Amino acid sequence: MTTADSPHRADGWTAAVRQRLGLGRLLPLGGPADGSWIAERVAATVLRDAAAGSGAVLGTLRIAPADEDHALDPPVPGPPSALPPGPLRIEAGFSTTALRPLTATADALRAALLTAAAQRLGLVVDAVDLRVTELLEEEPAPAVEPPAGILTAPPQGAAATAAAGVPGVVSLTRVLGGAVQHTEGHVRLELATAGDRRALDVARAVRGAVTAAVEGRPTVAVLVTAVVVRE
């Protein structure tokens, strides 16, 4: 039986809030030992930006586990309802012209998505499934998405101060609650990273800094809720 105070009910509530806020799934960054996650909405924005020069315009885009039966249990507790570490699959529809073979456009788009996932974010992507949803008469203009608002939080306490001082951290955020969540022997942080640094590298550095700064050397999990591109 699930009661109002049960962990299952709390996880379900958090997942519902996350969906309402538009974060989508919480995707694992790196491998099981990295203790880092990123919001699907944030990852999708970076991937759409990377697709701009491929000759295609992305439509629907979804990032999901490549094999849910072989996901790994993380040694570090993640955010509520976060996906466990494991390879991911990108599924997307796109529109383009017939000025060049569709297979060539799809190959360019696939390469752009895989490169951005690995080099800009740190997502482990095993497959990219693409489908053509519309043929256009003219070359598509790159789609521009307005930046999402970021709920920032000032650094307070040893963990927050250590995280805020890591290069590549733009700010601490408070999308799913407080920027820093403490439980016994564990710290979870939400933050925004700079677009010119790989999100996984920043998260790894934050975990090291916070572990060293907090008494008792707790385990640390990081959730990236924004990637900020500075003009």
SULGISUL-V107190 format. One record per helix or strand of 2 or more residues. SS is the DSSP state (2 for helix, 1 for strand). FROM is the first residue (numbers start at 1). TO is the last residue. If there is no record, write none. Layout:
# SULGISUL-V107190
ss: <SS:SS>
from: <FROM:FROM>
to: <TO:TO>
This chain:
# SULGISUL-V107190
ss: <2:1:2:1:2:1:2:1:2:1:1:2:1:1:1:2:1>
from: <7:26:32:36:40:57:68:88:102:125:152:158:169:180:186:199:219>
to: <20:29:34:39:53:65:70:97:121:136:153:164:173:183:194:213:228>
